Amino acid sequence: MQPRTIQQYVGSMDKVAHELVDNIRYFSKQNENNEMPDDFQGELYKWALESVGLVALDRHLGCLHLNAPKDSEPQQFISKVNDMFELMYQLDFLPPIWKFISTPALKRYVKILDYITDTTLKYIEESLNRSIAENIPDDQLSVTQRLAKIDKRIAVATGMDMLIAGIDTTGKTLATLLYFLAKNPDKQQCLREELLKNLPEKNSPVTKEVLNKSPYLKAAIKESSRIAPTAIGNLRTTVKDLVLAGYQIPKGTDVMTMHLLSSNSDEIFKDAAKFIPERWLRATEDQYSTKNVHSFAYMPFGFGPRSCVGKRLANLELEVATARIIRNFELSWPHEDMTFSGNLLYGITKPLKLRVKEL
């Protein structure tokens, strides 16, 4: 998606971020320690789906309603997508018994995909019908509404990709970022000082101009994704025989670059284990500067024509939500260090029980 297209959604993203902030405020008042609940990661999944739903469908799905039942349609959709990623790992990376016999994992995977497909189709049909009934101007149409005027099949496929890919990935990335900010109060304060200049009031609107004047915000997101990228590598299939680092690689071989390793190497990034957003600031000229680091050492969204098509949207969601949260709250982490793990996606392994103080 082009930058000009993405920028028109800043206001919508801010509305969703306000809902998330309201929920954080509510959760913090539910216990004497002002901590987030054990399932706070799930709240970030809801935020991610609500955000991408606005862009893909021009629709509020109601994911962040506090009184929504646990078996609400958005919650079921999120749970199915979570399960889908786990089953994808089992089917793609473990011994492929399913190629010879129909396994329980394969049957469950197909059933989940049927549910996701049917639900997405319903959302898209409702979105298209609404655009016609309300005669929505072209410049206000959602992504799928615009694509449907060209080819409805492309609109459906794109809508499914956006809804499926925009939940776990962005939700996990925000969870990781909030943890690192809570764990590093000095860096959190640097970010807050930047935000205080651009957002003088707690409810000052987040605009594209505000984001353009927030380099530390962008740097914090990049640094979090460097240490613990949600996608730990990039997989490509060779289209011809080649020699790579002295190894003969036949055509048709799957090759993965593990940038989780390169981005955490002290040989490439000074004190790689430390959360130092200043690495990414243009003004930084010291030993931590990344100006001379190979660009392929850090590729959280991939590279080239097959890089993540949702990169700009994901970054916009993260920038707006993080700005809104840090402007409203001081985060702290009074627990043992977080651990990270993952199969297809990499993320936190323990409850994100952030301690929150209202500013």
PLY file of the C-alpha trace (Angstrom):
ply
format ascii 1.0
element vertex 359
property float x
property float y
property float z
element edge 358
property int vertex1
property int vertex2
end_header
0.00 0.00 0.00
1.28 3.42 -0.96
2.15 6.00 1.75
-0.55 8.40 0.53
-3.16 5.65 0.81
-2.04 4.63 4.28
-1.98 8.17 5.68
-5.71 8.61 5.21
-6.28 5.99 7.92
-4.39 7.79 10.71
-7.60 9.16 12.21
-9.28 5.76 12.14
-6.27 4.13 13.77
-6.33 6.79 16.49
-9.97 6.03 17.29
-9.11 2.37 17.80
-6.08 3.34 19.89
-8.38 5.44 22.11
-10.52 2.34 22.69
-7.43 0.35 23.63
-6.32 3.08 26.06
-9.78 3.12 27.66
-9.57 -0.64 28.16
-6.07 -0.39 29.65
-7.39 2.25 32.05
-10.26 -0.06 33.01
-8.03 -3.10 33.52
-5.56 -1.13 35.67
-8.35 -0.32 38.13
-9.36 -3.96 38.56
-6.47 -4.88 40.88
-4.49 -3.12 43.60
-1.22 -3.36 41.65
-2.64 -1.60 38.59
-1.44 -4.48 36.40
-2.79 -5.79 33.16
-4.60 -9.15 33.28
-2.97 -12.44 32.35
-4.70 -12.43 28.95
-3.69 -8.88 27.98
-1.97 -10.25 24.87
-5.44 -11.22 23.69
-6.54 -7.60 24.07
-3.78 -6.60 21.66
-5.02 -9.18 19.16
-8.45 -7.55 19.38
-6.88 -4.13 18.80
-5.07 -5.47 15.73
-8.22 -7.01 14.21
-10.28 -3.89 14.90
-7.61 -1.76 13.21
-7.23 -3.87 10.10
-11.01 -4.28 9.87
-11.37 -0.52 9.43
-8.86 -0.46 6.59
-9.96 -3.64 4.83
-13.71 -3.33 5.35
-14.42 0.22 6.54
-16.17 -1.41 9.46
-15.98 -1.42 13.25
-16.08 -5.07 14.27
-16.54 -4.27 17.96
-13.51 -6.28 19.03
-12.64 -4.00 21.95
-16.08 -3.82 23.58
-15.55 -4.79 27.21
-18.99 -6.34 27.49
-18.58 -8.51 24.38
-19.13 -12.24 25.15
-16.10 -14.53 25.10
-17.61 -16.41 22.17
-18.29 -13.28 20.09
-17.59 -13.56 16.39
-14.45 -11.36 16.47
-13.06 -13.40 19.38
-13.79 -16.66 17.58
-12.09 -15.30 14.46
-8.98 -14.37 16.46
-8.88 -17.79 18.12
-9.18 -19.54 14.77
-6.32 -17.50 13.31
-4.16 -18.30 16.37
-4.89 -22.00 15.86
-4.26 -21.72 12.13
-0.69 -20.50 12.63
0.06 -23.30 15.08
-1.30 -25.90 12.67
0.61 -24.37 9.75
3.81 -24.99 11.68
2.85 -28.59 12.40
1.90 -29.30 8.79
4.72 -27.41 7.05
7.74 -27.98 9.30
7.15 -31.29 11.05
7.26 -34.66 9.20
4.48 -34.38 6.54
2.49 -37.49 7.38
-0.62 -35.65 6.16
0.62 -36.01 2.57
-0.02 -39.75 2.81
-2.91 -40.04 5.26
-5.54 -37.60 6.45
-4.35 -36.64 9.93
-6.39 -34.98 12.73
-4.23 -31.86 12.35
-5.03 -31.61 8.63
-8.75 -32.10 9.22
-8.75 -29.42 11.90
-6.74 -27.07 9.69
-9.22 -27.43 6.80
-12.14 -26.86 9.16
-10.51 -23.70 10.53
-9.80 -22.38 7.02
-13.43 -22.99 6.07
-14.56 -20.93 9.06
-12.11 -18.11 8.31
-13.10 -18.07 4.63
-16.84 -18.04 5.33
-16.54 -15.30 7.96
-14.31 -13.14 5.78
-16.63 -13.54 2.79
-19.55 -12.46 4.96
-17.68 -9.38 6.17
-16.66 -8.43 2.63
-20.14 -8.93 1.17
-21.61 -6.71 3.89
-18.92 -4.12 3.21
-19.59 -4.10 -0.54
-23.36 -3.92 -0.10
-22.97 -1.00 2.30
-20.75 0.93 -0.13
-23.42 0.59 -2.81
-26.39 1.36 -0.56
-24.73 4.42 0.98
-23.12 5.55 -2.30
-19.79 6.05 -0.54
-17.38 8.33 -2.50
-14.41 6.58 -4.09
-11.88 8.38 -1.90
-13.62 7.03 1.23
-13.87 3.39 0.17
-12.05 0.64 2.05
-9.34 -1.43 0.38
-11.71 -4.28 -0.51
-14.43 -1.89 -1.67
-12.00 -0.28 -4.11
-10.63 -3.59 -5.38
-14.13 -4.99 -5.89
-14.70 -2.41 -8.63
-11.80 -4.01 -10.52
-12.15 -7.70 -9.65
-14.26 -9.08 -6.82
-12.07 -12.19 -6.54
-9.01 -10.04 -5.89
-10.98 -8.06 -3.31
-11.92 -11.24 -1.45
-8.38 -12.65 -1.55
-6.88 -9.35 -0.39
-9.42 -8.98 2.40
-8.69 -12.48 3.66
-4.94 -11.85 3.59
-5.31 -8.60 5.52
-7.57 -10.03 8.21
-5.56 -13.23 8.68
-2.10 -11.68 8.55
-2.95 -8.57 10.53
-3.87 -10.13 13.88
-1.10 -12.27 15.36
1.77 -10.43 13.70
0.88 -6.88 14.74
-0.53 -7.95 18.10
2.66 -9.81 19.02
4.83 -6.93 17.80
3.02 -4.39 19.98
3.26 -6.71 22.99
7.02 -7.00 22.52
7.43 -3.24 22.10
5.42 -2.41 25.23
7.50 -4.89 27.22
10.80 -3.34 26.12
9.53 0.16 26.90
8.34 -0.94 30.34
11.64 -2.72 30.98
13.67 0.35 29.94
12.12 3.37 31.71
14.85 5.74 30.52
14.04 4.96 26.88
10.33 5.17 27.62
10.89 8.64 29.05
12.82 9.72 25.96
9.85 8.68 23.86
7.41 10.41 26.18
9.34 13.68 26.01
9.08 13.55 22.23
5.36 12.85 22.44
4.76 15.65 24.96
6.05 18.11 22.36
3.85 16.72 19.61
0.80 15.82 21.72
0.54 18.59 24.36
-2.72 17.15 25.73
-3.39 13.49 26.48
-6.21 13.51 23.95
-4.47 15.64 21.31
-5.16 13.97 17.95
-2.47 11.78 16.44
-2.04 13.00 12.86
0.35 12.25 10.02
2.15 15.49 10.91
2.62 14.28 14.48
4.01 10.95 13.28
6.35 12.68 10.84
7.79 14.62 13.79
8.29 11.51 15.95
11.60 9.88 14.93
12.19 8.35 18.36
8.81 6.60 18.15
9.79 5.00 14.85
13.23 4.14 16.23
11.74 2.39 19.27
9.57 0.23 17.02
12.55 -0.71 14.85
14.72 -1.52 17.86
12.05 -3.76 19.40
11.67 -5.63 16.11
15.44 -5.97 15.85
15.78 -7.75 19.19
12.64 -9.87 18.95
11.22 -9.85 15.40
7.79 -11.43 15.06
8.96 -13.03 11.80
12.37 -14.52 12.56
13.44 -15.16 8.97
12.63 -14.98 5.28
12.00 -18.11 3.23
12.63 -18.25 -0.51
12.69 -21.08 -3.04
15.63 -21.08 -5.44
14.63 -20.77 -9.10
17.96 -22.08 -10.41
21.04 -23.98 -9.23
23.41 -21.68 -7.35
26.37 -21.57 -4.99
25.69 -19.80 -1.69
28.53 -19.26 0.80
30.39 -22.17 -0.75
27.40 -24.53 -0.69
25.80 -25.89 -3.86
22.06 -25.24 -3.67
19.89 -27.07 -6.25
16.96 -25.41 -7.96
13.72 -25.74 -6.00
15.37 -25.74 -2.57
13.82 -23.74 0.26
16.40 -21.34 1.72
15.80 -19.29 4.86
17.72 -16.25 6.06
17.49 -16.15 9.86
17.66 -12.44 10.59
16.83 -13.17 14.24
20.46 -14.29 14.46
22.03 -11.47 12.47
20.04 -8.75 14.21
21.16 -10.09 17.61
24.82 -10.46 16.72
27.27 -8.30 18.69
29.51 -8.36 15.64
26.87 -6.47 13.69
25.04 -4.47 16.37
27.04 -3.14 19.33
25.60 -4.54 22.60
22.93 -6.29 20.57
20.96 -7.48 23.60
20.37 -3.91 24.80
17.29 -1.91 23.82
18.80 1.25 22.32
16.40 3.06 19.94
19.04 5.74 19.37
20.78 3.30 17.00
18.25 4.21 14.33
18.32 8.00 14.67
20.03 9.83 11.84
21.79 12.14 14.28
23.49 9.23 16.04
27.18 9.13 15.15
28.60 7.02 17.99
29.43 3.31 18.23
25.73 2.38 18.23
24.91 3.98 14.89
23.47 1.59 12.30
24.57 3.70 9.33
27.25 1.19 8.35
25.26 -1.95 9.17
24.35 -4.14 6.20
20.71 -3.52 5.34
20.00 -7.26 5.15
21.02 -7.77 8.80
17.60 -6.43 9.80
14.61 -7.46 7.66
11.47 -7.83 9.82
9.26 -7.34 6.76
11.42 -9.12 4.20
12.81 -7.50 1.08
11.98 -7.11 -2.59
8.77 -7.83 -4.52
7.73 -10.52 -2.02
8.24 -8.42 1.09
5.31 -7.91 3.45
2.58 -5.94 1.63
1.20 -4.79 4.98
4.43 -3.19 6.19
3.21 0.41 6.07
-0.15 -0.43 7.61
1.46 -2.40 10.44
3.89 0.42 11.19
1.06 2.95 11.19
-0.95 0.86 13.65
2.08 0.45 15.91
3.04 4.13 15.80
-0.44 5.40 16.61
-1.17 2.88 19.38
2.24 3.28 21.01
2.02 7.07 20.92
-1.42 7.00 22.47
-0.43 4.52 25.22
2.86 6.16 26.23
1.26 9.61 26.22
-1.40 8.39 28.68
0.47 5.94 30.89
3.78 5.19 32.51
4.56 1.49 32.04
6.73 -0.61 34.34
7.75 -4.28 34.57
8.16 -5.49 38.19
8.61 -9.13 37.20
11.28 -11.52 36.00
12.64 -10.88 32.52
10.32 -11.91 29.71
11.24 -14.91 27.59
10.56 -15.27 23.88
9.83 -18.26 21.70
7.79 -19.28 18.70
7.20 -21.56 15.77
6.02 -19.59 12.75
5.77 -16.39 14.79
8.08 -15.22 17.57
6.80 -13.52 20.69
6.47 -13.36 24.46
5.89 -16.60 26.36
4.52 -15.28 29.66
1.54 -13.08 30.56
2.10 -9.42 29.68
1.27 -8.12 33.17
2.40 -4.55 32.63
2.06 -2.23 35.60
0.32 0.97 34.55
0.34 4.43 36.10
-1.97 7.11 34.78
-0.21 10.33 33.79
0 1
1 2
2 3
3 4
4 5
5 6
6 7
7 8
8 9
9 10
10 11
11 12
12 13
13 14
14 15
15 16
16 17
17 18
18 19
19 20
20 21
21 22
22 23
23 24
24 25
25 26
26 27
27 28
28 29
29 30
30 31
31 32
32 33
33 34
34 35
35 36
36 37
37 38
38 39
39 40
40 41
41 42
42 43
43 44
44 45
45 46
46 47
47 48
48 49
49 50
50 51
51 52
52 53
53 54
54 55
55 56
56 57
57 58
58 59
59 60
60 61
61 62
62 63
63 64
64 65
65 66
66 67
67 68
68 69
69 70
70 71
71 72
72 73
73 74
74 75
75 76
76 77
77 78
78 79
79 80
80 81
81 82
82 83
83 84
84 85
85 86
86 87
87 88
88 89
89 90
90 91
91 92
92 93
93 94
94 95
95 96
96 97
97 98
98 99
99 100
100 101
101 102
102 103
103 104
104 105
105 106
106 107
107 108
108 109
109 110
110 111
111 112
112 113
113 114
114 115
115 116
116 117
117 118
118 119
119 120
120 121
121 122
122 123
123 124
124 125
125 126
126 127
127 128
128 129
129 130
130 131
131 132
132 133
133 134
134 135
135 136
136 137
137 138
138 139
139 140
140 141
141 142
142 143
143 144
144 145
145 146
146 147
147 148
148 149
149 150
150 151
151 152
152 153
153 154
154 155
155 156
156 157
157 158
158 159
159 160
160 161
161 162
162 163
163 164
164 165
165 166
166 167
167 168
168 169
169 170
170 171
171 172
172 173
173 174
174 175
175 176
176 177
177 178
178 179
179 180
180 181
181 182
182 183
183 184
184 185
185 186
186 187
187 188
188 189
189 190
190 191
191 192
192 193
193 194
194 195
195 196
196 197
197 198
198 199
199 200
200 201
201 202
202 203
203 204
204 205
205 206
206 207
207 208
208 209
209 210
210 211
211 212
212 213
213 214
214 215
215 216
216 217
217 218
218 219
219 220
220 221
221 222
222 223
223 224
224 225
225 226
226 227
227 228
228 229
229 230
230 231
231 232
232 233
233 234
234 235
235 236
236 237
237 238
238 239
239 240
240 241
241 242
242 243
243 244
244 245
245 246
246 247
247 248
248 249
249 250
250 251
251 252
252 253
253 254
254 255
255 256
256 257
257 258
258 259
259 260
260 261
261 262
262 263
263 264
264 265
265 266
266 267
267 268
268 269
269 270
270 271
271 272
272 273
273 274
274 275
275 276
276 277
277 278
278 279
279 280
280 281
281 282
282 283
283 284
284 285
285 286
286 287
287 288
288 289
289 290
290 291
291 292
292 293
293 294
294 295
295 296
296 297
297 298
298 299
299 300
300 301
301 302
302 303
303 304
304 305
305 306
306 307
307 308
308 309
309 310
310 311
311 312
312 313
313 314
314 315
315 316
316 317
317 318
318 319
319 320
320 321
321 322
322 323
323 324
324 325
325 326
326 327
327 328
328 329
329 330
330 331
331 332
332 333
333 334
334 335
335 336
336 337
337 338
338 339
339 340
340 341
341 342
342 343
343 344
344 345
345 346
346 347
347 348
348 349
349 350
350 351
351 352
352 353
353 354
354 355
355 356
356 357
357 358
